[in-house]
Amino acid sequence: MPLVPSPDRRGAAVLEALYEALLALVCVAVVAFTWLAVSKLYEGQR
């Protein structure tokens, strides 16, 4: 087995890494929006 992946597998790995980075970014954005919404709701109760 070669240690270096073939060019087509390398492209798939880059695409997978990009997808995972985008997924992580979306998760962080959802958590930030949720935190902001909850903090505004608690602020409105004071």
GIWO-V967354 format. One record per residue. N is the residue number from 0. RES is the residue in three letters. SS is DSSP state (~ for helix, > for strand, _ for the rest). OMEGA is omega in whole degrees, 0 to 359 (999 if undefined). D_CENTER is the distance of its C-alpha to the mean C-alpha in whole Angstrom. Layout:
n: <N N>
res: <RES RES>
ss: <SS SS>
omega: <OMEGA OMEGA>
d_center: <D_CENTER D_CENTER>
This chain:
n: <0 1 2 3 4 5 6 7 8 9 10 11 12 13 14 15 16 17 18 19 20 21 22 23 24 25 26 27 28 29 30 31 32 33 34 35 36 37 38 39 40 41 42 43 44 45>
res: <MET PRO LEU VAL PRO SER PRO ASP ARG ARG GLY ALA ALA VAL LEU GLU ALA LEU TYR GLU ALA LEU LEU ALA LEU VAL CYS VAL ALA VAL VAL ALA PHE THR TRP LEU ALA VAL SER LYS LEU TYR GLU GLY GLN ARG>
ss: <_ _ _ _ _ _ ~ ~ ~ ~ ~ ~ ~ ~ ~ ~ ~ ~ ~ ~ ~ ~ ~ ~ ~ ~ ~ ~ ~ ~ ~ ~ ~ ~ ~ ~ ~ ~ ~ ~ ~ ~ ~ ~ ~ _>
omega: <179 179 180 180 178 184 180 177 179 177 178 179 178 179 178 179 177 179 180 177 178 178 179 178 178 178 179 179 179 179 180 179 178 179 180 181 180 180 177 178 179 179 180 181 183 999>
d_center: <32 31 29 27 25 27 25 24 22 21 19 18 16 15 14 12 10 9 8 6 5 4 3 1 3 5 5 7 8 10 11 12 14 16 17 18 20 21 23 24 26 27 29 30 32 34>
